[in-house]
Amino acid sequence: MNNLRAPELFIDKNGQWYTDGVLMINKEIIKLFASHLKKDGYDKYHIDWQNQLYPVLVEDAPLFVQSLTEQAGLPIIQLYDGRTFPLPSGSIWIKNNIPYISLFWKRDTKLSHSSYCELCKNLIEKDGRYFFQYGDSEWLVEEVG
């Protein structure tokens, strides 16, 4: 009889991954797990790996921007798992003084304090609304409840 069970996977509010309560430190495994992270229609997350689904508990947002840099005049985000992406188009949402973006799903990515401070270097105001501007590209800053 096989008594193997799937490990309990958890992502904390700072994007750190845990398995069975132990902090994961191997970035390659974290990147592998994160790249196979999926969301179902009930706002639940799981890793879809080799035709198996492994549930993942998420404290806040499943993705976390660790840093933000500028390349060719555009903002590039680096996630906690090491992957990099251009800052996606759309709004920057502020909820309880915490900034979020939508990378794969709505408000799925939380920005670190330092990455948000980098964005704020390009903050502009137009007609009472705030935007981050890089070249001809703009991201609206919106408060959400």
Secondary structure, DSSP 8 states (H G I E B T S, - for coil): --------EEE-TTS-EEETTEE---HHHHHHHHHTEEE-TTS-EEEEETTEEEEEEESS-SEEEEEEEEETTEEEEEETTS-EEE--SS-EEEETTEEEE-SSSTT-EEE-HHHHHHHHTTEEEETTEEEEEETTEEEEEEE--
